[in-house]
């Protein structure tokens, strides 16, 4: 029984927009082969997080980690992700549903962004 990590981004009709997010998902799969890593979108792009959570539940996952791919705690990260987690807890009561902080809340992400921008401006 493998746990699932569902990366959740806003979504876009532009396929080029999602390329960096797909790269993050691929790197996570390589770093954590013990997790089922999926990339979902709140709007404009399939699949949705509910769809990936349902697939993880059907595959026998014990827990689903929801990872908001947002730099800050705006409305999507704060309100929509909390509603998503609550909805999934109701739909899948046997699963442990854990909402992780927004990506930009991690110190390592802040440090990496600052270093990358400083190098780009050099």
Residue, then its C-alpha position, 0 to 999 in steps of 0.5 A: x500500500x503506497x501513499x500518494x502525493x498529489x501536487x495541486x496547481x492552479x491550472x492553465x490552458x497553455x501546456x507550456x505553463x505546466x512544464x516546470x510543474x511536470x518537472x517537479x513531479x518527475x523529480x519527486x517520483x525519482x526521489x520518492x519511488x515509494x510514493x504515487x506522485x500525481x499532478x492535479x489542477x484546480x481549474x482549466x486543466x485536467x486532471x482535478x485533485x478529486x480524480x487523483x485522490x479517487x484513483x489513489x483510494x482505489x489503488x489502496x493508498x493509506x494516506x494522501x498528501x496534498x501539496x499546494x504548488x503556490x508561492x504564497x497563502x492566497x485564496x487558492x492555498x488558504x481557502x480552496x485547498x482547505x475545502x478540498x481537504x475537507x471534501x476528500x476526508x468526507x469522500x474517503x474517510x479511511x484515508x489519512x488526508x494531510x494538507x501540506x503548506x504552500x510550496x513558497x512557505x518552505x524555507x528551502x524554496x525561498x532560499x533557492x528562489x533567492x539564489x537563482x534570482x541573484x545568479x540570474x541578475x549577476 
